Amino acid sequence: MKNRAMIDRSKIQFDLIQLTSGERLLRLTEPQSGLSLEKKLDSQRSVVRQKEQLLGVFEAALARAETTTA
């Protein structure tokens, strides 16, 4: 398994994007794999909670990508 590329979760990039409509997107990107996930934020919910929730989904997707490429 030495050839298996391990994804470094500490390198996940977080971008908060303000749209012209006033809505905001949260984008998570892992630069090595190129995997990216974005979600429109709910203005009625805490950004921190939404970030934690999206990070959980993103890490599950990264883990799945690691197992399919192994």
Contacts in CASP RR format, 6 or more apart in sequence:
PFRMAT RR
TARGET T0000
AUTHOR 0000-0000-0000
METHOD contacts of the structure
MODEL  1
MKNRAMIDRSKIQFDLIQLTSGERLLRLTEPQSGLSLEKKLDSQRSVVRQ
KEQLLGVFEAALARAETTTA
1 70 0 8 1.000
4 66 0 8 1.000
4 69 0 8 1.000
4 70 0 8 1.000
5 32 0 8 1.000
5 33 0 8 1.000
5 66 0 8 1.000
5 69 0 8 1.000
6 66 0 8 1.000
7 30 0 8 1.000
7 32 0 8 1.000
7 33 0 8 1.000
7 62 0 8 1.000
7 65 0 8 1.000
7 66 0 8 1.000
8 32 0 8 1.000
9 30 0 8 1.000
9 59 0 8 1.000
9 62 0 8 1.000
11 30 0 8 1.000
11 31 0 8 1.000
11 32 0 8 1.000
12 28 0 8 1.000
12 29 0 8 1.000
12 30 0 8 1.000
12 55 0 8 1.000
12 58 0 8 1.000
13 28 0 8 1.000
13 29 0 8 1.000
13 30 0 8 1.000
13 31 0 8 1.000
14 26 0 8 1.000
14 27 0 8 1.000
14 28 0 8 1.000
14 51 0 8 1.000
15 25 0 8 1.000
15 26 0 8 1.000
15 27 0 8 1.000
15 28 0 8 1.000
15 29 0 8 1.000
16 24 0 8 1.000
16 25 0 8 1.000
16 26 0 8 1.000
16 27 0 8 1.000
16 47 0 8 1.000
17 24 0 8 1.000
17 25 0 8 1.000
17 26 0 8 1.000
17 27 0 8 1.000
17 38 0 8 1.000
18 24 0 8 1.000
19 25 0 8 1.000
23 40 0 8 1.000
23 41 0 8 1.000
23 43 0 8 1.000
24 40 0 8 1.000
24 41 0 8 1.000
24 43 0 8 1.000
25 38 0 8 1.000
25 39 0 8 1.000
25 40 0 8 1.000
25 41 0 8 1.000
26 38 0 8 1.000
26 39 0 8 1.000
26 41 0 8 1.000
26 47 0 8 1.000
26 50 0 8 1.000
26 51 0 8 1.000
26 54 0 8 1.000
27 36 0 8 1.000
27 37 0 8 1.000
27 38 0 8 1.000
28 36 0 8 1.000
28 37 0 8 1.000
28 38 0 8 1.000
28 54 0 8 1.000
28 55 0 8 1.000
28 58 0 8 1.000
29 35 0 8 1.000
29 36 0 8 1.000
29 37 0 8 1.000
30 36 0 8 1.000
30 58 0 8 1.000
30 62 0 8 1.000
33 62 0 8 1.000
33 65 0 8 1.000
35 58 0 8 1.000
35 61 0 8 1.000
35 62 0 8 1.000
35 65 0 8 1.000
37 54 0 8 1.000
37 57 0 8 1.000
37 58 0 8 1.000
37 61 0 8 1.000
39 50 0 8 1.000
39 54 0 8 1.000
41 47 0 8 1.000
41 50 0 8 1.000
42 50 0 8 1.000
END
